[in-house]
């Protein structure tokens, strides 16, 4: 666990330095901080413990310029705070690896898993699955990244024959890689616990390609100093895999109903698009000007 946290810290420092280096005069967290400051809860209904894997920008990642619980930031952090407010519960975020998040919900060590999860058949058998929430293109588009030298050279499945494709274990990317390349001469045995390690393996040429959610790929590329790019290949993503869900213990139907009511309210009030834009700026994927924020994090409207 110590080595895992150390790795995440190093990854977060790289993200922070890259983002700050490209826009030294800009406060990239301003819009995110403004959204976060809107949430509050008395905690009168107890504690909402959320399992989250903060290695998946812009959904969840570390900002080493902040301390304590505030150091974990991203779209899913905003969502967790929103849910805690709607349920009037005190929020506790437990950072852990992606597969550990799922185990924590099953064993009751966390009330809910919020970590860029999509629906899969296996999860549907093992968890109470919330209604969808929409985080931009993070789940609707799934891609493969590579070293910059191979950019645009791999556009169809057959182009990957004889190569090694890595992915994060227990993820939608694993499902898509197995469905797409399982019957081909492609090495799909390289499974990574966390994405930071996977990216370093790609840079070291220990793996040829990585399957990633498109939004996460944008963040990795934006902070890779020109070393990484998209291959040009996008998975065909079935509608059932699109968008994100929360994982809840199958026995906790009461929590599921409350979470679904809150998600429905957020969807009706169109909260998600602003959150996602703010987190893309924060993660260095997009600039303030591109997404229409001023330097203080206010959304510019005409």
N, C-alpha and C positions, 0 to 999 in steps of 0.2 A: 504494500500500500504506500509506503514511504517513497519508493522509486516511482510509482505511478503519479503521486502528487507532485514529485519533483519534475517529472516530465511535463505535466500540465502547466506548472509554473513557468518552465522554459518556453513552452509554446505560447503561453499568454504574453510573456515578455516580448517575444518576436512579433506577435500581433500588435501589441501596443506600440512598439518602436517603429514598426513599418507604417502604421496609421499616422502616428505623430510626425514621422519623418516626411511624409508626403504632404501634410497639411499642418505645418507648425503653428500657424496663426489661428487655426480652427479648433473649436471645442466639439469634437466628434460625438461626445456623449450627451450633448446638451438636450437634443430632442428626446433621447431615451430617458434622461434624468427627469425631464418635465413630465413625461408619461408616468414614470414610477412614482413621482411625488403626489400624484392624484389619488393613490390608493391608501386606504387606512382601514383599520379594524380594531375593535375593542377586545377581540378574542373571547367574547362571552360564551361562545359555543365550543371552546376547547382549542386543540391544536391540529393543524393540517400539516402532516409530515409528507414532504414531496421528495421522491428520489429523482435525481437528475445527473446526467453525465456531461459535465461542462467542457467538452472537447469538440463542439459541433456548432461553430459560428455560422450564421448569425443567430441560431436558435438558443444556444447556451455556451458561454465561454468565460474565461477569467480576464479581469482587468486588474493587473497588479498595482495600478496606481490607487486602487481603493482597498479598503481593509475589511476584515470580518465577512459577514454575510453579503455585504454590498459588493464584494469582489466578484461574485458570480452574477453575470449579466446576460442579457439576450431576450429574444422574443418569449421563450417559455418562462423566463423569470417574470416578465410582465404578466403573462397569463396566470402564473401561480399566485402572484400578488392580487390580481383581479379576483380570482376564485376565492382566496382567503377573505377578501373584502365582502364579496357577495354572500359567503357562508358565515360571515362574522367570526372567523377563526384566526388564531395566531399562526402565522406561517413559519415553518421550519424547513429549510432546504437541506437535504443530505446529499452531498456530492459523492458519486461513486462511478464505477465503470458502467458501460451501457448494459452489459448482460446482468450485472449485479443489481441494476435498477429494477429489472424485471423480477429477479429472485426476491428482492426486498418486498415487493408488492405481494407476491405469492405467500411469503412467510409471515406477513403482517408487520414487518419492520418499517414499512412506509405505508401511508394511507393511499397514496396515488403516485404513479410514475408519469412524469411530464418531461419528455426528452426527445422530441422530434419523432415520436413513434407513428408509424402508419399501421393500418389494419393488415394483419396476415391471418391465414387460416389457423396457424398454430396459436397465435395470441388469442384468437376468437375462442379457442377451446379452453384456454387456461385463465382468462381474465374476463372481468366485466369491462366491456369496451365502451368508452364514451361516444357521444356524437362527434362528428368532425369539427375541427376548427381549421381555419385557412391561414397558412403562413406563406403567402406569395407563391413562388415557384418551387419551394423547397421539396415538396413531395411530388408535385405534378410532373416535374422534369427530373429524370435520373440520367446521369452521364458517366463517362469514363475520362479520367485525367491521366496525363503522361508528362514526361520531361519535355521541355520546350522544343527540343530537336525533332520530336515526333508529332508536333501540332498539325492537326488536319489530315494526317496520313492514314488514319484508321476510321473509316466511316461505315463499314458493315461488319457483321459478325465474323465472316470468313477471314477478314484481315487480321484477326487476333490468333489464328491457328499457330501453334508452337510457342505461344507467349505465356507469361505468368500474370494473372489478374488477382489482385488482392482486394479485400473488403473488410469491413468491421463485422465481427461475429454477432449473430442474433439480430441482424439488421434486415431491412427491406432490400438493401443492396445484395446481401447474400442470397436472398430468394431470387432476385432478378438474374444474378450471375449464374446460379444453378439452373434456372429455367432456360437461359439463353445459350450457355456454353457447356452445359453438363454432358452433352452427347458429342462434343467436339474435342479435338486434340488441343485442349487448352488446360493449363495447370491452374485449377481454381482451389488449391489446397491452402493458400496463404491467407490465414484468418488472423485479424489483429484485434486485440482487446480495445485499443483506443486509436483514434485517428492521428494523433500526433506521432506516434510510433510508425504508423503506416506511411505517413508523408515522408518521414526520415528514411524509411526503407526504399521508397520510390526514388528519392534523391541519390541514395547510395547504390541504385540499380540492383537492389536485392529482389525487387519485383518490377515488372515492366509497366503495369497499369494499376490504377485504383478506381473502383466503382464508388461513386459518391452521389449524394443528392446534389442537384445542380446549384442550389444556393450555397451549400457548403463548399462545393467546388470553386465557386466564384470567390469565396473568402480565402480559401487556401491559395488560389492563384494570385489574388491581390496582395498577399503578404509573403510571397515566395521569391521576391527579388528577380522576377523574370525567368525562374528556373522551371516553372510548371505551366502547363496549358491544357485546354480541352483537346481530346483526340479528334473530335468531329463525330463521334458516335454517341447517340442517345438511345436508351432503352425504350422499347414500346411498353408503356405503363398502363396496365388495366385500370379502369375507373375505380375498382374496389380498393386499389392501393393508394389512390390519390388523397391528398390532404392528411392532416394529423389527428391523432386521437390520444386520449389519456387512458392509462391502464389502472384499473381498480380491482381489488380482490373480489372474486366472484360472489363471496358471501355478503359483501357490503352494498346491497342494493339501495339502501337509503342514501348513501353518499353518491352513488351513480345518478340517482334522480336529481339531487341538488346540483351536481356538476352539470348535468345536461341542461337544466333550467338556466344556469348561469351562462353556459356556452350559447344557448339560444338567444339570450338577451344581448350578448356581445355581438353575435352575428346580425341581429336586427338593428343594432346601433352602429354597425360598420366600424368596429373598433380595430379590427385586425390589420387592415391595410396600412394605417398610420403607424402601428407598432412595428410592422415588418420593415417599412421604409426607414424608420429611426434606427433599427438594429442593423440594417445594411450599411448605413452611414457609420455607425459605431464600429462595425467590424472591418471597415475600410473597403467594402465592396463598391460603394457608390459615394459620390461627393454630395455635400449639402446642396449645391446648385442643381445637380441632376435630379434630386428628389424633392426639391422645392422647400427647403428649410432655410431660415436665416441663421446667423451665427449664434443666436440665443436658443435655438431649438424650436422656434415657432414655425408652424406650417404656413407657408406663404399661399394666400388665396387671392384670386383676381376679383 
